[in-house]
């Protein structure tokens, strides 16, 4: 199962549990404070997911590794391409 499938299954499970509690079936009576906390729960979870995503992107950006060998190889390719273009008559 792909990661997208796992996320969708998890969201479907949480969404169905939330809907079952929020719609209050006839045999289930939740106290008022629980019901008031339950109704905006998807919005809270969306905010938490956004914060987690932002923190993850920030951490990965802060710990991004430099590839010195790849940078040197790229500079060699660029200089070779420039030399080839100069040989063909293109001026920079």
N, C-alpha and C positions, 0 to 999 in steps of 0.2 A: 504494500500500500504506500502510495506516495505521501509526502509530507502534507500536501494540500488535502488529500483525502482524510488524513488523520485530523487535521484542523477542522475540516467540515464535519466530521463525525462528532468531534468534541463539542463544536458549536451547536450541532443539532441536539445532542444530548442535554447540554445546559439550557438551550432554548426551550426544549420540550418540558424540562423540569420546571423552569421558570413559568412557563405558560400554564402548566398544571397547577402550580401554587397561586399564581396571580389571578387566574380565572375563578378560583375558589369553588371547587365542585361542592355539591350539596352536602356531602358527608364530612367535609373538612371546614372547620372554622378556625381561622388564625386570629390571634389577638391583634388589636388595632396597631400597636407599635411595630409588630412584625410585618404587617401588611403595608404600612407606610414606608418601611425600609426596603420591602421587596419590589415595589412598583418601579422606583428609579434605578434598580440594580443594573439593567443593561447599559445605562448611561455611565454609571460608575465603572463598570467593567471596560467599557470603551475608552474611558479616560486612563484607566490603569494600563490597558494595552498600549495606548499611545505613549505613555511615559516610559514603559518598558522598551518599546521600539526605539524611542529617542535615545534612551540610555545605552542600548545595545549598539546603535549606529555610532554614537559618540565614543564609546569604549573601543570599538573596532577601528575607528578612525584614529584614535589616539595611539593605538598599538600597532598601526600599519607598518609593515616591514619595508625597508628600502631594498631594492635589488640592484646593487652596484654593478654586478656583472652584466645584467640586462641593459642597464643604462649605458655602460661602455660599449656594448655591442650595438646598441641603437645609434650611438654617436658615430661609430665606424660606418654603419650603413648610410647615415645621413651624409657624412663626408664623401663616401664613395659615390653617392647619387649626385651630390653637387659637382664633383670632379667630372662625372660623366656628362652632366648638363653643360658645364663650361666647355668641355671638349666638343659638344654639339653646337656651341655658339650662343647659349643662353647666358645673359648677364644678370647678376643679382643686384 
